[in-house]
Amino acid sequence: MLIIKCPYCGDREETEFSYGGENKKRPADPYSLSDKEWAEYLFFKKNTVGWHNELWNHSHGCRRWFSIERHTVTNEIKQSTPSQLSMEENI
């Protein structure tokens, strides 16, 4: 079982959380993007092997969004921090 440290509640089991995807910044002016650029932002992920920044939600706890840096092979978590952006800005 993966233990994730919620920056608000502390260490909890992974079953309390929902994965929110890759932590990437929303384009500043989405209306200026072409359809191809918008599709790349929405649907293409890095699929990183190694350290990866991700968004998680403590859905069965405080219900807050936060960022973690997780190794995609070993599942080791280097850090968890409160999210600088709300989920709506990251989708």
N, C-alpha and C positions, 0 to 999 in steps of 0.2 A: 504494500500500500504506500502510495506517495503521500508524504506529509508536506503541506504547503503552509508557509507562514503568512497569514493575513497581517498586513501592517497595522490593522486596527484591533484584531482579536487574538493574535498569536497563532501558534501552531495548531493546525486542524487537519483531519483526513481529507483526501482529495474528493471524496463523495459529497462534501459540502460545497464544492465549487463548480462553476461553469466556465469552460474555456471560451475566451472572447476573440481569439485569433491573434494575428501578428499585430504588434504595436507599431503602427505607422501613422504619420501625420496626414490629415486630410488636406487635399490641395487648397491653397489660399483662395483661388478663384475657379471653382469647379465649372462655371459656365463658359470659361475660355477653353476648356479641354475638348479635344475631338472625341468622337464616340470611341475610337480605338484607345485613346489615352485613358478615358474614363473606365472602359472595360478592363484595361490593364491594372488600374488602381483597385478596382473592386474584386476582380477574379483571379489575378495572378499573384501567387505567393512565392516567397523566396525558397521555401522547402530546405532550410538551412540544416546542415549537419554540423553540430557543435553548439556554441552559445547563441541563444535566440531571445529577443525581447518579445514578451507576450502580454496580452491583457487577460485578466481573470476576474471573475465576479464571485463574491462570497454569497452565493444565492441562497444557501440554507443557514445564513448567519446574519452579519450586519448588512448584507445586500449592497455593499460598496464595490466599486471597480478599483483595481490596482494593477500595477505592472510587476512582472517578475522577469528575471534573467535566468533561463533554464537551459541546461545542456540537453539537446534533443536525443542523444544516444544514451546517456547515463541517468537522465532525469534529475541530476544534481541541480539544486537551486542556489545560485550565487547570492541573489538579493531580491527582496520584494519591497516595493515603494508605493506610496499612494499615487494614483494616476494623476498626471498633470492635466489631462483632458477628460472631459466626460465621454461616455461611450458614444453619444450621438455625434461627437466630433471625430470619432475614429472609424465610424462605419462608412 
